[in-house]
Amino acid sequence: MGVTIWHNPACSKSRDVLRVIEAAGYEPEIIHYMKVGWKREPLAALIAEAGHSPRSILRHERGPARELGLLEEGVTDDQILDAMVAHPVLVERPIVRGDKGTALCRPVGTVLDLLEHWPEGPFLRNNGKMLIDAQGVPVPGV
């Protein structure tokens, strides 16, 4: 099975996850969702496949979620999905489908749970934090 990443190159975590995937020897399908956007049903299926709800994968720190009223109680998953289709930036990223499943890869090390093989250690994130030590063991929480 191949690896697919829903990627935003403006996001450091998304860039780090893509780097891990490529360093592990994969040639992922890269979907630049900020350019191509989302279709409602495939997005809903992807969110469910990753074990999330639209609310739990809603990017609320930055972006228009607050201005659109999406953080208010009573907002439905359907309303959030509609907003995500209209405003792709509302979807937290990166989302990866790999050999072992699909996940929102935050923290970055989550991507390792999806891959059959990893980059050799030591492997550092772009920010200098160690992701995989010299013995090939993932560093927790990175």
C-alpha positions as CSV (number, residue, x, y, z in Angstrom):
1,M,0.0,0.0,0.0
2,G,1.2,3.5,-0.7
3,V,1.2,6.5,1.6
4,T,-1.1,9.6,1.1
5,I,-0.6,12.9,2.9
6,W,-3.1,15.7,2.9
7,H,-0.4,18.4,3.1
8,N,-0.1,22.1,3.6
9,P,3.4,23.2,2.8
10,A,2.9,26.4,4.9
11,C,2.7,24.2,8.1
12,S,5.9,23.1,9.8
13,K,4.4,19.9,11.2
14,S,3.1,19.0,7.8
15,R,6.5,19.6,6.3
16,D,8.1,17.5,9.0
17,V,5.7,14.6,8.5
18,L,6.3,14.6,4.7
19,R,10.1,14.6,5.4
20,V,9.7,11.5,7.7
21,I,7.6,9.7,5.0
22,E,10.1,10.5,2.3
23,A,13.2,9.6,4.4
24,A,11.6,6.3,5.2
25,G,11.7,5.5,1.4
26,Y,8.1,6.2,0.5
27,E,7.0,8.2,-2.5
28,P,3.7,9.5,-1.1
29,E,0.8,10.8,-3.0
30,I,0.7,14.5,-1.9
31,I,-2.6,16.2,-1.9
32,H,-2.3,19.9,-1.5
33,Y,-5.8,20.4,-0.1
34,M,-5.4,24.1,0.3
35,K,-5.2,24.3,-3.5
36,V,-7.6,21.5,-4.6
37,G,-10.1,21.9,-1.7
38,W,-12.2,19.3,-0.1
39,K,-15.3,17.4,-1.3
40,R,-17.8,16.9,1.5
41,E,-18.3,13.1,1.4
42,P,-14.7,12.1,0.9
43,L,-13.7,14.5,3.7
44,A,-16.3,13.0,6.1
45,A,-15.1,9.5,5.3
46,L,-11.4,10.5,5.8
47,I,-12.2,12.1,9.2
48,A,-14.0,9.0,10.3
49,E,-11.2,6.7,8.9
50,A,-8.8,8.7,11.1
51,G,-11.0,8.1,14.2
52,H,-12.1,11.7,14.5
53,S,-15.2,13.8,14.3
54,P,-15.4,17.0,12.4
55,R,-15.3,19.0,15.7
56,S,-12.2,17.1,16.9
57,I,-10.3,17.8,13.7
58,L,-11.4,21.4,13.4
59,R,-8.5,23.8,13.4
60,H,-9.5,26.4,15.9
61,E,-6.2,28.0,17.0
62,R,-5.8,29.9,13.8
63,G,-8.1,30.5,10.9
64,P,-11.7,31.6,10.7
65,A,-13.4,29.0,13.1
66,R,-14.2,31.5,15.8
67,E,-15.3,34.2,13.4
68,L,-17.6,31.7,11.7
69,G,-19.2,30.7,15.0
70,L,-17.9,27.1,14.8
71,L,-16.6,27.0,18.4
72,E,-20.1,27.7,19.8
73,E,-22.0,24.9,21.5
74,G,-24.8,23.5,19.4
75,V,-22.9,23.7,16.1
76,T,-23.4,20.4,14.3
77,D,-20.9,18.1,12.6
78,D,-22.7,18.8,9.3
79,Q,-22.3,22.6,9.8
80,I,-18.6,22.1,10.6
81,L,-18.1,19.9,7.5
82,D,-19.9,22.5,5.3
83,A,-17.5,25.1,6.7
84,M,-14.5,22.9,6.1
85,V,-15.4,22.5,2.4
86,A,-15.9,26.2,2.1
87,H,-12.7,27.0,4.1
88,P,-10.1,24.2,3.7
89,V,-7.8,25.9,6.3
90,L,-10.3,24.7,9.0
91,V,-9.1,21.1,8.7
92,E,-6.2,20.4,11.1
93,R,-3.2,18.8,9.4
94,P,-1.5,16.8,8.3
95,I,-3.6,13.8,7.8
96,V,-1.8,10.6,6.5
97,R,-3.1,7.3,5.2
98,G,-0.3,4.7,5.5
99,D,0.4,1.0,5.7
100,K,-1.2,0.7,9.1
101,G,-4.1,3.1,9.0
102,T,-5.1,6.8,8.8
103,A,-4.4,9.5,11.4
104,L,-4.1,13.2,12.1
105,C,-0.3,13.3,12.6
106,R,-0.1,15.7,15.5
107,P,2.3,15.3,17.2
108,V,4.6,14.5,14.2
109,G,5.7,11.2,15.7
110,T,2.2,9.8,15.1
111,V,3.2,9.2,11.5
112,L,5.5,6.4,12.7
113,D,2.5,4.4,13.8
114,L,1.3,4.4,10.2
115,L,4.4,3.2,8.5
116,E,5.8,-0.3,8.1
117,H,9.4,1.1,8.0
118,W,11.0,4.3,9.3
119,P,13.9,6.5,8.6
120,E,17.2,5.5,10.2
121,G,18.0,7.2,13.4
122,P,19.0,9.5,14.6
123,F,16.4,11.5,12.8
124,L,15.7,15.2,13.7
125,R,12.7,17.3,13.0
126,N,13.3,20.6,11.1
127,N,13.2,22.4,14.5
128,G,16.1,20.2,15.8
129,K,14.0,18.0,18.1
130,M,14.9,14.4,17.9
131,L,12.2,12.2,16.5
132,I,14.1,8.9,16.3
133,D,17.2,8.3,18.4
134,A,20.4,6.6,17.2
135,Q,19.1,3.2,18.2
136,G,16.0,3.7,16.0
137,V,13.7,4.2,18.9
138,P,11.0,7.0,18.6
139,V,11.2,9.8,21.1
140,P,7.8,10.0,22.8
141,G,5.6,13.1,22.4
142,V,7.6,14.6,19.5
